[in-house]
């Protein structure tokens, strides 16, 4: 299954909100969370590198980018390119969640690429 890095970032956060699931489903979601977590870790490194590239050190020496500046525009453009990349996720079809699951609609929306309620 292919997914953009933006979809992965959103889904990885949503996975943290799922709990009290049957063992088989919990395991599949755990494997997915680990795979997505690895991708998010790389994305965070790239994001931090872009901040260092386009930012300037603040008083404490940490790089930062001021809003509404040419540097913010350059950072945003490069970061958008990163998020648009598609990668292959090791997932054979969507993970089926039990119909009686109680979860916020936004959580399910953010996971729509990877799960379905049956």
C-alpha positions in Angstrom: 0.0 0.0 0.0 1.3 3.5 -0.9 0.9 6.5 1.4 2.2 10.0 1.4 4.4 11.1 4.2 1.6 13.6 5.2 -0.9 10.7 5.6 1.7 8.8 7.6 2.3 11.7 10.0 -1.4 12.2 10.7 -2.1 8.5 11.1 0.8 7.9 13.4 -0.7 10.4 15.9 -4.2 9.0 15.5 -3.0 5.4 16.3 -1.9 6.6 19.7 -5.6 7.2 20.5 -6.8 3.7 19.9 -7.1 1.4 22.8 -9.0 -1.6 24.2 -9.0 -3.6 21.0 -9.0 -7.3 20.4 -5.6 -8.9 20.5 -5.3 -9.6 16.7 -6.3 -6.1 15.8 -4.1 -4.6 18.5 -1.2 -6.5 17.1 -1.7 -5.4 13.5 -2.1 -1.8 14.7 1.0 -2.1 16.8 3.0 -3.3 13.7 1.6 -0.5 11.7 2.4 2.0 14.4 6.0 0.8 14.5 6.4 1.1 10.7 4.8 4.5 10.7 6.9 5.6 13.7 10.1 4.8 11.8 9.0 7.0 9.0 8.0 9.8 11.3 11.4 9.6 13.0 13.1 10.2 9.6 10.7 12.9 8.7 11.4 14.7 12.0 15.1 14.6 11.3 14.6 16.0 7.8 12.3 18.7 9.3 14.9 19.7 11.9 17.6 19.8 9.1 15.4 22.1 7.1 14.9 24.4 10.1 18.7 24.5 10.6 19.1 25.2 6.9 16.6 28.1 6.7 16.6 29.4 10.3 18.8 31.6 12.4 19.9 30.9 15.9 17.8 32.5 18.7 19.3 33.8 22.0 19.8 30.2 23.2 21.4 29.1 20.0 18.4 27.1 18.8 17.6 27.6 15.1 14.2 29.2 14.5 12.4 30.6 11.5 10.4 33.8 11.9 6.8 33.8 10.4 6.1 35.7 7.2 9.7 35.8 6.0 11.3 34.6 2.8 13.1 31.9 4.9 9.7 30.6 6.2 8.5 30.4 2.6 11.5 28.4 1.5 11.2 26.1 4.5 7.5 25.6 3.9 8.0 24.9 0.2 10.7 22.3 0.9 8.7 20.7 3.7 5.6 20.4 1.5 7.7 18.6 -1.1 8.8 16.1 1.6 5.2 15.5 2.8 4.0 14.8 -0.8 6.4 11.9 -1.2 4.8 8.5 -1.5 6.3 5.4 0.1 5.3 1.8 0.3 3.8 0.6 3.6 3.8 -3.1 4.4 0.1 -3.6 4.8 -2.1 -6.1 3.0 -5.3 -4.2 2.8 -6.9 -2.1 5.5 -6.9 -3.3 9.1 -10.5 -4.1 10.1 -11.6 -2.5 13.4 -14.6 -4.0 15.2 -17.9 -2.1 14.7 -18.4 -1.5 18.4 -15.2 0.5 18.7 -15.6 3.8 20.5 -13.3 6.3 19.0 -13.6 10.0 18.0 -14.7 10.4 14.4 -11.6 12.6 13.7 -9.3 9.7 14.8 -11.0 7.4 12.3 -10.9 10.1 9.6 -7.1 10.4 10.1 -6.7 6.6 9.9 -9.0 6.2 6.8 -6.1 5.2 4.6 -5.1 2.2 6.8 -8.3 1.1 8.7 -12.0 0.4 8.2 -14.7 -0.3 10.7 -16.6 -3.5 10.0 
